[in-house]
């Protein structure tokens, strides 16, 4: 609506939730928080600068060296030649056609595992995958950098897809508030991370719930490297990164040695405890996993471990595990062991008890909603069945044709000749970026749809300028949110940007797949069609939503789909009768020992959870790399989105690295000093933030700064992934191991 000044205000949605946007003369001039959000993030403040930033891709662009001679070695350093749309589309379509005919569609990798966007039609992942499937398919990826390891291990333990476990089998905040006495948070629960969610989160409630927990006297224990990993007021147990499994084993040892294990639950609802117990008690290896054993490993005093175990057994206890724990070498182990520990407590299936994963990782976990289906733009079925673990892209490019193990299967890496990426930035997510940059030179062609000149776009051969969500119409909804938005086109496309749908429709037409891709419909025709399908399915579920024109007029509605029943806990039927409500595991029970995993023969992920020291952690620190690096999510954006405008703010870059006062003094570093963070893999410039809220021996450098240009001996912005290890979590999960890295820090003026 207009306010009489010529400024029109609309509400739209995003990964970080809803916000108001002021538009004047076809330009975004300001944003404001959504009035119904109790804790609105400040992320949207930077949108006006980001949308019009000089780093926007203005026109279709082709890298000069590739255009003239198909040279692959200049990715990241070459200049680009701007071309008219038709010419650039002709070149891209011809190259796609050449590769699929010469090598088959197994030579095409479709990137963009990506986050689900708030807009359900203009979702880049759906668009690029639908296009590639319409021309014969592509090599896909499994999982995400956030949860890939958990997505592999947890179905073996609970017999359910990990994402389904998150959203359908975990207690909501109401249930936790009503029933939980002790909340034990491995990796914390950070409201900073809960600012964002797949598809968006409208009401940011995580911090508010912790205020209510404190008011009722709930004991909240933050077991993490940083105090800020949980809300203020939580009890902090500093822990050494990578050692959580040892601490969990010690807690379990107390339960078993002091007669606190719930053996009735173990006998009824689990399988394999008799295979695990001898390891726990030291009968198989001569080393009981006692608190005295664990204390020097994890840094938590033995007495504290015993007291906590007894408290957990005596009260209604919920164990929560952050996603960060499985983004490390052997990340399968703390996830599996947390389930075993919860089973030994015997509270799985009781409201407010048991174990939960990812609370605080995104804003949607903890919201109990009646799920509504629909509003999905079909990607079609992929004719190519080759799939790689998402975090193994670098290995795939380096080792075509070589075998690798993944979750019980022996596979070979495909020989990728063309990469098409839309809606993501692998030079944010991936580890050891200097090594990825070298591997990225191998394909014959890289095509990217992108609004900004990110590190990925700079390393492409063909770049198509894509619109942002503010330059196109869409419908905003998420399975984890109870709001529904009409997302109006707020401004005309910037430069010559086009929607992904228009780009892919034009390419498909050139490859004789236009009708297949579009179904004969424009974007303006698809959006109401998808919406009406969603509306029909909602009506079948007893939920009334306005028709399309009504939603456009209202802009947004709140749906009556909250389930705030304080006793809601979806493992209750299994607990009550594990035979009638058997799990999807081979035994139908929670698998403490897995015959299936044991049969894989993996020494880095045996048949029950074990303590496996990481290759790089404080237990293997050296004078050259004595500090453990963790790389948490940023607080001012989602991943690397909006980074171009954020980096312009005075003092924003290089990124800040948190370091303990003792470690800072030993290196002559003062708060605010420019420092060099480095190891054998690379180096990054950062600014020191000296704090006693981090475990000694640990430094924290958030992700999100754009990867710098190649050829420099130091990343100028502070990207931690020039330092992290590109190694799978294990042969079972093959997830990313970003939190397994040792580094050194020195003053920038003292660095050699």
N, C-alpha and C positions, 0 to 999 in steps of 0.2 A: 504494500500500500504506500501511497505518497503522503508526505507530511505537509504539503503546501510550499515547500522550499525547492521543489524540483528533485528532491532525494526520495527514491523509492526504497523501501525496506522489505526484505524477504527473509524467511528462515530457510536454511538449507542444512544438510547433514554431511558428515565426513567420518573418517576413521576415528577421530577424537570427539565426535558427538555433534550436536546441533549448535548453531550459532546464527545470530542475525547479521545480515549483510546490507550495508547502505550502498546504493548504486546511484550515481549522478552522471548524466550525459553519457551513459553507456560505459562507465568506468566504476570499478569497486573503489570506494573511498574510505570505508571504515567497516569494522566488525564489532559486534558486542556479544556478550554471553547470552545464551538462551535462558529466558526468565525462569523456566521450571527446573533448571539444573542446580542442585544444592552446592556443588563444588565445581564450577565450570573451569576447564583448563584455559590457560592463556595462549595456547598454541595458535588459535586463529588470528591473533593480533598481527601476525607477520604476513598474512595472506595478501593484502594489497601490494606490498613490496614484492612478494614472490611471484605473483601473477604477471607483473609487468617487468620483471627483472631482466637485466641485459643478457643473462644466460639462457633465456628462452630460445628454443630452436625456431628460427623465423621462417625458413623455407626448406623444402626437401634438399638434402645435402648429400653429396657423394665424396668419399675421401679421394684426394687427388691421385695418390699412388695407385690405388685400386682401380680408379676410373681409367687411367692411362695405360697401366700394364698389369693389372690384377695383382699388384704387389701386396703381400700380407704383413710385411715387417714394420710398416709405419703406423700401425694401430696405436693411438695414444699420442702421436707426435706430428702426424701429417696435417696439412691444411685441408679444408673441405671446399668443394665447388658447389655452389647453389644452382639448382636446376629447376625448370618448370615441373609442375606436378606430373603431367603426362609423360614427360621424358624419364623422370625418376621412376615412376611406376612401371614403365616399359622395361627399364633396365632390371628392376627387382624381379618382375614376373619372369623375364627371360632367364635370369640366374636361378630362380627357384625351379623352373622347368628343366633347365640343363642338369641341375644336381639330381632331381628325382629320376630323370630318364637315364642318366649316366651311372648313378650309384644306388638308386632306390630310395624310398622314403626313410629307410633306417639311417641314412646319411644326414637327415635333418633333425636338429635338436630344437624343440619348442621350449624356451625358457618360461619364465613367468609363473612359477608355482604360486607366487605372490599372495598377498593379503586379499581377502574379499573386500571389494570397495563398498562404500555405502550405496552407491548407485548400482542397482541390480542389472540393468541392461548394459550400460557402458562399463562393464567389468572386464578389464584388459585380459585377464587369464581366460575367461570364457571366449572372448572374441578371437584371440590368437589361436587357441586350440580348436575352435570351431572351423576357422579358416584352414588350418593345416590339415585337419581331418577331411575337409571338403576336397582337398587336392591329393589325398592318399595317405595321410597320417604322418607321424613324427615320433622320435624317441622322447618319452616322457620321463618325469622324475617322481619319486616317492617321498612323501613326507615334507617337512619344512625344516629350516634351520632352527626354528624355535623348539620343535618337538619331535624331530625325526627319530631320535634314539628311543624316546618313550613310545612313539607310534609302533616301533618294532617290538619292544619287550613286553609292554603291558597286556596285549592280547594273549600272550602265553601265560600270564599270571592270573588275570581276571576273565579271560575269554570274551572280551568285548573290545571293539575299536576304541583307541585311546580318546579320540575326540568325542565319541558317544559317552564314554566314561565321564569326561569332564562335564558335559552339558546335561546328562540325563541321570547319572548315578551318584551325584555328589550333593551333600547337604547345602541348602541355601543359607543366606545370612540370617534369616528369621529363625531357622532351626538351630543354627549355631548359637545365636544369642539366647535362645530359650533353654538350651540343654547343656552346652559345653561349659565345663569348669576350668579345664586346662587346654590351652591352645599352644601346641608345640610346632613352631614354624621353621622347618629346615630351609634355609635360603631366604627366610623372611616372607612378608607380604607387603609389597611396596605400593602405596597409592600412586606414586609417580608412574609406574608401569600401567596401572589401571586407568590412566587417562584415555587409553586407546582400546579398541576392540575390533575384531573382524566385522565389517559392516557397520561399525559405529556403536557408540553407547551414549545414551542421552542423559540419564541421571547418574552422575558419578557419586557413588555411595560408599566406597570402601572406607575412606577416612571416617565418615559419619558412623559407620558400624563399629569401628574401634572406639569411638567415644562412648558408645552404648556398652561395649564390652567392659571398658574401664569403670563405667558407672555401676555395673552389676558385680564388679569384683572378680571378673574372669582373670586368671593368670595367663598372660600372653608371653611366651618365651621365643625370642628371636635368635635363632642359631645361624649365624651368618658372619661373613667377614666385615660387614659395615653396620654400624648402629642404624643408619638411615634405611637399611633394608626392611624395616618395619616402622609403623607409626611411632611417634614420640610417646613415651610412657611405657612401652613394652620393655620387659626385662631382656637384656642383651647378653648372650653367651658368645663371645668372639670365638670363631672356629677357623682353623687353617683350611684354605680352599682344597677341595679334592679329598677331604678326610671324613666326610659325613657318614660313609658306610661304616667306617671303624667305630664312630660314635654310636650309630644305631645298633651295631653288633654288641657293644658294651652295655647299652640299655637292655637289650634282649638277654644278655648274660645275667644281669641282675635279676630280671624276671624269673629266669629258669632256675638259677642257683638259690633264690630265696623263696621258691614255691609260689610265685605270683603269676605264673603263666596260666591262662584259662585253657586247660587241657580238654575240657568239654567242647569248647568251640573248635579247638584244633582238630579233635577227633571227628566232629560232625561236619565241619565246613572246609577243611583243608586236606591236602594230601602231601606227603613227603617230609613231614617234620622229623620223622625218625631218621631220614637221610641227612638232614641239616643239623640236627642236634649234636652229633659227635664232632662236627667242625666247630660249632659254637662253643662247646665245652672243652675243646682242645684235645679230644680223644684221638683224632685222626692225624694231627700235626704236632701235638705236644704243646700247643700254645692256646690256653683258654683266652677267649676274646673278652676278657674282664675289663673293668674300668682302669685298673692299673696298667694293663696293656695298651688301652686306647688313649689314655691321657697324654703321653708324649707324642702321639701321632696327631691328635686333633687339637691339642692345646687347651682342652677343658679339664679341670681338675677331677681326679677320680671320685672324690667325695661329692662333688656337684653332680656327676653322672649318676651316682647311686641315689642321691636325694631325688633327682628328677624322675628316675625310673620308678621309685616307690610312689611318688606323687601321681605319675601317669596311671599306675595300677589302681590307686585308691580313689580316683576321681574320673568323671566322664571326660575323656581326653580325645581330642581331634588332632591327628598328626597331619600337617600340610607340607607339601614339598614343592618348591619353586621350580620352574622350568630350567633355571640356570644350572641345577645340579646335573641334569642329563646332557648339558652342553659341555661335556668334559670327557677326557679319556676314561673309559669304563663307566660311562654315565648310566648304563643299564643297572649297575649294582645298587646305588642308593634308591632308585625307584623300586626295584624288586625288594630290597631289604626293608623299605618303609612299609610295604604291604605285609611282609612277614612280621615285623614288629607290631603292627596294628592287629594282626591275627592273634599273636600271642597275648595281647591285651584283651582280646575277645570282644571288642566293641564294634566291629564291623556290622552294619545293619541296625545299630542303635542310633536314634537321633542325636546328633551332636558328637558322635564318636566315630572311631575308625580312622580312615585316611582319605585325604583329598589332594588333588594335584592342580597347580596353576592358579590358586586364589591370588589375586593381585597381579598375575602376569598380564591379564587383560581385564577390562572392566566387566565383561559379561559373565565370568565365572563367579558363582555365588548368587546370581539372579535366578529365581525359580519361576519359569514361565511355561504356559501351555504352548507347545510348539505348533506353528502354522507352516504348511508347506506351500510351495509355489514360487513364482517370480524368478524362475531360473531359465536363462537362455541356453538352450541345449548346445553342448559341445560336440554332439554326435559320438559314435563309437570310433575309437582309434584303431584303424586296421593294423598298425604296427604295435606289436606286443612287447617290444624291448623297453624296459624301464630301469633307470639307475637311481640309487639313493641320491637325494637332492644335493647333499653336501660333497658328493664325489665328482663334481663337474671337472675340477682341475685334473684329477686322475684320469677321467675319461678322455680329456683332450691330450694328455701326455702319453697315454698307454693304449691306443686303439688296438683291439684284438686280444688284449691280455686278460687273463682270468682274474676274478675276484670273488670273494665269498660275501654273501648277504642273507642273513636270516634263514640259514639252512639250505640255500641254493648256491650253486656254482655257476656264475655267469661270466660273460666276456663283455668288455667295453666295446661299444660300437665305434665305427670309424666316421666321425662327424665331419662333414664337408661344409655344412651351412648351419648357422645359428640364427633363429629368429626370436627376439626378445621384445616383450611388450609388458609394461606394468611392473617393472622391478629393476633393481640395481644390484647385480651380483658383486660389484665392487664395493658394496656396503656389507653384504651378508657373508661373503666367503672369507676363508682364512688364508694367511700367507699370500697377501695380494701381489707381492713382487713375483712370486712363483706363478700365480694365476696370470699375471700380465704376460709372462713368457709363454705359458700354455695357450693363451688366447690368440697367439699368432698362427696357430696350426690350421684352423678351418679356412676354407677357400673364400668364404663370404660370411659376414655378420651383418644382419639387418636389425634395426632397432626403431620402435615407435617410442617417442619420448618428448615431453614438453620442454625439458631443460637439457643443457649440455653437461650431463653427468659424466662421471668417469667411464661408465658403460657406453654412453653415446659417443664419447671421444674415441673409443676403441672399436667403433663400428665402421663398416664400409658404406652402408646406406642408412641414412637417418631420416625418418619421416616425422615432421612436427605434429605432435598429438595435442588435443585440447585437454584442459584441466576440467574438473567437475563443474566449474563455475561458467563454462562456455558451452554447456549442452544441457538438455532436459533429461531427467531420469526420475526413478522412484527409489527412495531410500528406505531400506528395511534390513533387519538382522534377526536371525533366530534367537539371539541373546538380548533382544531389546523389545520393549513394549510400545515403541513409538513407530509411526509410519509417516513418511514425508513425501510430498511432491517436491522434487528438487528442480526449480525452474532454471531455465537458461538465464543467467544474470547479466552476462555481457557477450558481445560478439567474440568469435575466436580471435585470439591474439596472433598477429602476423598472418601467415597462411596455414595455421594449424587446422587439422581436420580430425573428426572423431575416428577412433580406431575402426568402428564399423564401416565408415566411408572408405577408409584406406583398404581394409580387407575386401570390401565389396568390389573395389576397383581392381585389385590384384586378382581376385577370383574370376572376374569377368574376363580378364586377359588370359586366364588359364582354363577357360571353358568350364568354370565351376560357379559362375555368378548366380544362377538360379538355385544351385544347391546351397550356397552360403546364405543368400538373403531370403530364400523362400518366397521371393517375389514381393517382399515388403521393404519399405523404408524404415529407418529408425523411429520416425514419428508414428508409424503404423505398428511396429513391434511393441513399443512401450505400453500402450493401452491394452493390447492383446495379452501380454504377460500379466498385466495387472488384473484384468478380468478373470484370468485363470486363478490367480491368487485369491481374488474375492470370492469365487465360487468355492474353492477349497476351504476358505475361512468360514463360509456359511455352513458347509457340511460339518465343521467342527463347532458350530454354534456361536460363532463370532461374527458380528455384523461390522462391515467396513463400508465407507461411502463408495459410490461409484467414482469412476475416474475423474469426471468433471467436478464432482463434489469435492474430491480430495484436492484438485487443483485450486478450487476456490478457497478451501480451508487452509491449504498449505501443509498442515500436519494434524494428526490425530493421535491420541493415546488410546491404545487398544486394551480391552478388559481381559488380559491374559496372564496376569500375575497369579502365582500360586504361593501364597504366603502361609500355608499350613505349617504350624511350628513343629509338627511331628513327621514331616515329609522326609523320608529317607528310603531310597529306592532299592537298597540291598536288604530291606526288611523281609520281603518274602523269601529270599534265599536263606537268610538267617533262621527263619521260622521253620522252613522245610526245604533243606538243600536238595532233596530228591525231586520234589515237584517243581522247584524253581532252579534247576541246575544251571550252572554257568556254561559258557561256551568253550571251556577248556576240555582237553581229552578226558579228564577225570570228572568233569562237572563241578569241581571244587576249586578253591583258590590254590594255586600250585606253588607250594613252598619249594618243592623239588620238581623239576620238569624233566620227564623222560625224553620229551621231544628235544629240548635244548641240549640235554646231556648227549643225545644221539648225534648232534651236530659235530661234537668233538672239538669245540673251540676252547683253547686254553685261556682266551681273554674273556670268555663268558661261559663258565661251566654250568652244571645242572642245578645249582642253588646259589643264592647270593653269597659273595665272598669279598674280603678286602683285598683289592689289587692296587698296589701303589702306582700312581701315574708315573709316566716317564719324566715329566717335569712338574715338580712341586717342591715345597720347602724341604722335604726329605732328601731331595737330590740337588739342592742349591749348590752353586759353585761360586768362587770369587768373581767370575766373569758374569754370572747371571744369578744373583743372590735373592731376588725379590719375585714373589708370585704376582703375576698380572691377572686381574679380573677386568672384564670389559662389559659393564652393565649397559642397559638401554638408556638413551638420553632422556632428559626430563622436559626438553623444550620442543620436541617434535616426535613423530613416529619414524623410527629408523633414520634414514637420511633425507626424508621428505622436507621440503622448505629450507634445506640447508643453504642454498645460494643466498637467500635474503638474510638468514640468521648470521651467516659469516660476515656480513657487511657491518654488523653492529660493533661499535667500538669495544675492543677488549674481548670479543667473543671467540676469536681464534688467535693462537692455537687453543685447542681444548684443554681443560684443566685435568691434571692428574692428582688424585688424592693420595697423600703419603703420610705415614705416622711421624710424629715429632721426633722420635728416636732415630728413625731412618733418615729423616731430613737433616738433623744435626750431624749425624755421622758423615754426611756428604756435603756439608756446608751450604745446604739449601734453605732459603727462607721463603715464607709464604709469598706468592706472587712472582717468584723467580721464573725466568724462562729456563726450561730443562730439556735434556735429551733423554728419551726413553729408548733403550736399544737392546738388541741381542743379535745372534748370528744371522737371523732372518731379515732384519731391517732395523730402521730407526724412525722415531717420530718426535717432532717438536711438541712440547706441551708447556703449560704454565702450572707451577706447583700450587696445590691447595693443601696446606699442612693441617692435619686434623687428628685428634685422638679418638675419633669415631671409626677408625679402621684398625684392623688387626696388625700388630707389628710384623714386618716382613712382607706385607701385602700392599700393592698399589692398585688403584682403580682408575682406568681411563675409559670414559664412556664411548660407545660407538656413535656413528652418525656424521662425523666430519668427512667430507668428500676426499677420496683418494687423490693424491697429488699427481703431477705429471711424471712420467718415467724419466730416468736419467739422473734424478736427484739422489743424493746419498741419504736424504732424510725426508720423511713426509712432513710438509710444512704445516699441516692443519691439525695433526694429532689423531690420525686414524689408527686405532689399536690393531687393526687386522694386517698391518705390515709386520706385526710381531707374533701373531698367533700361529698355531700349528695346523697345517692342512692334513690331518690324519683322522680316520674314522674312529668313533668311540670304541668299537670292537667289530669283529667280523659279523656279529649278530645285527647290530643296529646301524653301523656305518654312518652315525650322525656326526655333526660337527663337534670338535673338541676345543672350542674357542677359549674355555677357561683353564686349559692346561698349557701354561706358558710361563717361563722364567725370563726375567729381564733385569737390567741394571738401569739406574737413573743417575744422571750427573747434571751439574749446572751447565747450561749451554755454552758459557764462555770458558768452561774447563774441559769441554769435550775435545777429544783428539780427532 
